[in-house]
């Protein structure tokens, strides 16, 4: 079945210079630009909107009345699936890892506001989460609903098409682009950029969402284009995972502070904070050099900051009181 996207976002997203952040990183004032995919519009914004235009569009075309997807409790993809369902008049069920009660803030608060129902899967791995989603879909079908499963992170060959379009936008906005730096989670965002820009032009910073993210990127990118992209041919940094996906690392703290204080730019502790920490490390070790045009792809995630207790506490401690 051929699919076409359903419009959910506001595109093209802006490209903004970041001269103060560039200087702080050791780059030239015109070297670093920010692709503002946090400004995609719907539901608090972020990169998952581009994917949902395709995956939710396919669900609509197939006659679904309910979207079912998976994620961690503070999943940006789950939040935006809930928002897309509201926009399109579809029910949404979010199958989340863990158990209720640990947090009601950040993305979880918005999930509820958008009208999504939650199903808690317990402490399971990705296979367990997928199995729980399959059970939910079976139960919904038994009740007479028409559920459509949306893959983890929105990442599939279909969802990744949204980031082919983003890569095409970047080619128009930055013809002399050398490197696009992006957070690497479930793989679809980086895969779409690789398909549009080439493997050598995209640096993915692993956030710890998958055991082997490069293999996922290679698989999706190969499905999108005529070229086979070997996992070992991708530019991937795996040095920013730290204690795991949900942890707030020292380099991410520094990245959050740096972006906020040089450009008024808010990053999140899981994805974009790690991506900037990876960009900073790449400048230090020569993977990204002054005099070359670099774009930081801001994939959003701001509501997730408010659901991360440690990150909120860190931000609150940054406030200095003016002495009398």
N, C-alpha and C positions, 0 to 999 in steps of 0.2 A: 504494500500500500504506500503510495507517495504521500508525504506529509508536507504541510506548509505551516510556518509559525503563526501563532496568534499574537497580536500586539499587546504587550504588557508593560514595556519600558519606554524610556525617553532616550532616543539615540539620534546621532552619535553622542557619546558622553564627552565632556570637555577634556582638553589637554591643557595643563597649567604648568608654567615654569616654577621651579623650586630652587632659586639661586642661593638662598640662605642655608637650606638643607644641603645643597651641593657643596658649598664651602665647608660646612661642618664635617662632611664626609671625605673631604680632600679632592673634590672634583672642581672643574671650572664652573663659573656662574651660569653658563648656557648649556652645560652637559646633561643636567638632570631635569626631567619633566614627569609630571604625575598624570596618568590616565585615570580619570575620576569615575571608575565604575562603581564607586559607592553612591553615585548620583543617578542611578538607573530609575529612580522614581518610586516604584511601588513598594509599599510595606516596609519602609526603612532602608530600601536600596541594597545594592550588592550584586556580586557577579552571578548569583543563581537565577536572576531574572532572565538573562540571555538564554540560559538552558531551558528554563520553564516555558519560554515562548514556544519551543519545539516540543518538549515532552508533554506539556499540558495541551498544546494544540493537537498532538496525536491522540491524546485521551478523549478530547472533545470529538474529533473526527470519528473515533471508534464507538461513540455513543455512551461513554462513561458518565456516571453521575457522582462519583466519589474518587478523589485522589488519595492514594495511600503511599506514604514514604517513610523512610527510616532516618535515624540520626542519634547523635548525642543529645542530652537534655538542652544544651545551648546551641543547637544546630541552626546556622543561618539558613541553610537550605530548607529545613522544616518550617521555619518562620515564613519564608517567602513562598513555600508551597501553600501554606495556610492563607496568605494574602492573595495568591493567584486564584485559589479556589473561591475566595470571597468575591473577587473581581469577576470571575466567570460563572458564578452561580452554582458551583459544585461543592458538595460536602468534602471534608478533609479529615482523614485519620492519620495521626502521627505516631509511629511505633518507635519509642525512644528507649535507649539503653538506660538501665538503672531502675530506681524506684521513686515513687512520688515523695515530695516533702523536703528534699535536700535544698531546693531553691524554687522560688516562685517569681523571680525577677528576670530582667533581661529579655531574651528571646521567648522564654516560657510565658511571660506576662502577655506578650504580643500574640503568641499562639492562641491563647484563650480569648483575647480581644477579637481576633479574626474569626473566632467560632470553631476552631479545630477541636476535635476530640482526641484525647491522648490514650495510648495503650502502652503500658510500661512492660518491658521485656525482661527486666532483671539484669544481673551482671553477665552478659553474654558477649561472645565474640561476633565478628561480622556475619559469620554463617548462622549463628543463633539468632541474630537480629533479622536476617533475611527469612529464616524459618518462621519467626514470630509474625512477620509481615504477611507471609503466605497464609498463615492460619487466620489472620484478621481478614484477608481478602476472601477466603473460603467462607468464613462466618457471614460476611456481608452479602456474598452471593446467595447463601442459604436464606437470608432475610429478604431477598428480592432486589438488592442493590446491584449496581453495575460498577464495581471498583476497577480502577486502573492503577497498577503499581508504578511508582516513579522511582528510578534507581537511586541508591545511596549517593548523596551529594549532587543528584541530577546528572551524574556522569555516565554517559553511554555515547555511542556513535551519534545518536540523534541529538542529545543534549549538547554535545561538544560542537555541533554546527554553529551554535550561538557564539562561540569564541573564534570560529573562523571569521565570522562577521566582524568581531572586535579586532582581529588581526588585520583585516582589510581596512578598517577605520584607521588603525595605527599607521599603516603604509601610506595612506593619504595625508594624515596629520604630520607624520615624521618620516619623510622620504629617506633621510640618512640615518635611520634607526640602526644602532649597532646591537643593543641588548634590551629586551623587555624582561623585567624581573617580576616574578609572580609567585604567590604562595602556591604550594603543591599539596593538595589534600587528596581528593578522590580521583584526580587525574584529568578530568574533562576540560577544565579551563586551559591548562598548559597544552593539552593535546590539540585543541582548536587553534591556539596561537602558533604551535609548531607547524601545523598543516598550512597555515596562512603565511608564516614568516620564515620558516625553515628552522631546523633543529639548532643550528649554530647561533640563532638570534634570540633564543629564549632561555633564560636561567630560572629554573624552578627551585624554590626553597621548601624542602620537605617539612611538613608540620606534624608528622607522626600519625596521620589518620589511617594509613595503610602500611602493611609490612613491606610491600614492594611497590612503591608508587611509580617508579620508572617503567616497570612492566605494564602498568595500567595505561600510562601515557602513550607508550609505544603501540599498544594494542589499538587504542582509540584513534591515534594519529594515522596508523596504517589503514584503518577502516575509512577514514575521511579522505585520504589522498591516494594517488597512484603509486607513491613511493613507499617502500618498506622502511620504517624508522627503527633501527635496533635500539634497545634500551640503553646499551653502552654508548651510543652516539648522542645521547641527550645530555644537556648541561643541567645537572642536579646537585644541589648542596644538601647534605644530610646532617650537617653539623649544628643545626639549630633546634633539634627535637628536645634536647635536654632530658628531663625526667619523664617526658611523654606529652601527648596531645594537650591535656588539660592543665599542664603545669605552667607557671609564670617564671621564666628564666631571667637571669641577670641581664644578658644581652637584649632581651625583649623589653625589660624595664627601661634600659637606656634608649632603645629605639622609640618607645612610646613617648618618653620625655623629649627626645630630640625632635621628632616630627611635630609635636605640639608646640614646642618653644621656638622653632625656627620658622614654621609655616602655618601655625594654627591648625594643623592637620591631625585629626584623631584616628588612631589605629586601634585594632583590637588585639588582645593578648594571645590569641591562638593562631590567626592567619597573617594578617598584614603586619603585626608587630614582628613576627618571625621573618617575614619576607624582607622587611627593612633591616633587621639584624643580619640577615644573609647577604643583603646588598652591601652593608657596611663591611662585613668580613671579606667579600669579594674585592672591594676596593683595596683593603689592606694587603691581600695576597696577590693582587695584580690581575685577577680575573676580569675586573672592570677597571678601565684606565681613564684618566683625564684626557680630554680632547675627543672622546667618543660620545655619541649621543645615546644616553640611557633613559629608558622610560620605566618608572615604577608603576605597576598596574595595581591601583588601589581597589581591591575587590570588596571593600566594605566590611561590615561586621560590627559597627558601632553598638547596636543593642546588646551584643554578646559581651561587651566590656562591662555593662551594668549587671550582668548575670554571673560575673567572675569575682567572687568575694575578695580574693587576694589582690586582683588588679584594682578594684575599687578602693581597698584599704591603702594600697600603694599610692594611688592618685590623691587620696585625701591627705596623706602624709606630706605630699609635695606642696600643699598650701602653706605659705609662710605668713605669719601674723606681723603686721606693721607695728613696730614698737612705738610706745608713746614717747 
